[in-house]
Amino acid sequence: MKAPSKASVVCLVLVIAVFESGAVSGYRILGFNTSPSRSHVIVQDALMKELARRGHQVTMISPYKEPETVPNYRKITIPIESWSKDFGSKMFTNSNSKVEMFKSMPLMLKAASDAVNNTIRSPEVQSVLREKEGYDLLITGIMSDAALGLATALSCPTVVVCPNAAMPFVNSMVGNPSPIGIVASMMVGLSSPMTFWGRVANIPGFFFDELFGIFWQSYQREVYNNLFPSDRYPTYDEARKNVSLVFLNHHVSKGNPRPYVPAMVEVGGLQIKEKPSPLPEDIRQWIEGAKHGVIFFSLGTNLLSSSMPPEKLDAILGTFRKLKQRIIWKWDSQDMPNKPDNVLLRDWLPQDDILAHPNVRLFIMHGGLGGIAESLFHGVPLVGIPMFGDQPANLAKVQKEGWVYVLEFKDLTEQTLTVAIDAVLNDGSFKENVQRLAQLYRDRPQSAMDTAVYWTEYVIRHQGATHLRYPGVDMVIWERYALDAIAFWCAVIYALCKFVAFTCRRLCCRRAKGAKLKKQ
């Protein structure tokens, strides 16, 4: 066999080098998410890291440190002021109280808007914005509206990652329709199709959602106007309508079918790995050494378990102490009084990777959509303890599907928690239902991550993909629903009816006069 010439070898090396350099350079993508709720950032982080793995140069700005290192992925951490301790204490005391939650909303919304302001003004971020290479795309979260002006500053399109199902103030970014008789308000929490009385209840819920969106945007608008003056940047409302694409961390199998415009794409379970990452060694040994399996307990990122009322904590500890299973508990402080030997505490845990382990038999959680999606994907049944917001509605849907035992926090005692855990562990229907629904959740033409990566690159390739833009996003409500046109036709029909009535009266009068003259 003839050996390849030196020239052919050099050409081959050059081709490979060019191919590899193109694959590594890819697009330059800037991620920005300063949400006070870390669970929101986790969803976007998953996408940003995968984009880096696929050869793009990714910079991610958020308040939370990243233990994982990924090639092509640069993390800039700007801490924000914590707001969740007082909020958690109020929610533990007044769980599922809408009044208490509404009282706390200004605190959360101000924390979110202040985080955007302080982060963008930080020297680290200002240095990123001055980089001469520029960026091909900006990716933000839903609580970072005030950062949308960065897209104008960087001359690039924007993608928004929504960690939940579609909400009114997210729909407005791309003009996504939300038929009031079909799509239930998040706060009302009805299932579709709604009954007559359900539609009646949904109307005030719809107007509340709209008012909440206005309230939400008022905080972000103030920060946006300070950061991006109107003489050089689009208005806040214009910036929101310039969003090219919205990713929803939601899947049709977990909710009611509803309409979407092309610029809104479901990627439910975006943070879930197809292949779990290796667990930290101490956690792996704890799980695999549990003869009777493991129970995972977490109340999410906004509630600090150490703020729990002492009588509730004692009830939980008393229940766990009697169990044969081992417990992994997301606990935010260094120690726990009277901790049972079968309980492992950690202030931060790789939730998705833990739930993926076959020895995890039950997840006790608060009803966040992220945790529900991960449990469903991995086939782990739940004990749900809803605390606030959309959590009661989320768990009510799962309860109808038959794979959660819902326990109100106010009703939590050692006895009620024991009954809930025993029911899920010993009644095989919970496990059967979640495994059956897991097949439905996983059955997609593309994984959530592949879908998100495709559409992210699509927006960059087509320079913002303006052809996906729905005309309704630029219309006011009476134009979008053709109320002005309907009013016009009503006026025309009314005028025609009046004209016909007038004509008929005139004809009748003439006939009457004619008949009267004939008689004379």
Protein Blocks (a to p, Z undefined) as FASTA:
>chain_A
ZZddfklmmmmmmmmmmmmmmmmnmpadddddfbfblklmmmmmmmmmmmmmnopacddd
dfbdcfbdcehiacdddddddfklmmmmmmmmmgoilklmmmmmmmmmmmmmmmmmmmmm
pmklmmmmmpmnbpabdcddfklmmmmmmmmmnopadddddfbdcdfklmmmnopacdfk
lmccfklopacdddfklmmmmmmmmmmmmmmmmmmmmmmmmmmmmmmcfklpccfklmmm
mpfbdcddddfklmccddddfkbccfehklpcfbacdddfklmmmmmmmmnbpadddebj
kbcfklpcfklmmmmmmmmmmpmbdcddddfbfbdehiafkbccdfbdcfklmmmpmkbm
bdcdehiaklmmmmmmnopacddddfbhjllmmmmmmmmnopaccddfklpcfklmmmmm
mmmmmmmklmmmmmmmmmmmmmcfbdfklmmmmmmmmmmmnnopamlpcfklmpcfklmn
ommmmmmmmmmmmmmmmmmmmmmmmmmmmmmmmmmmmmZZ
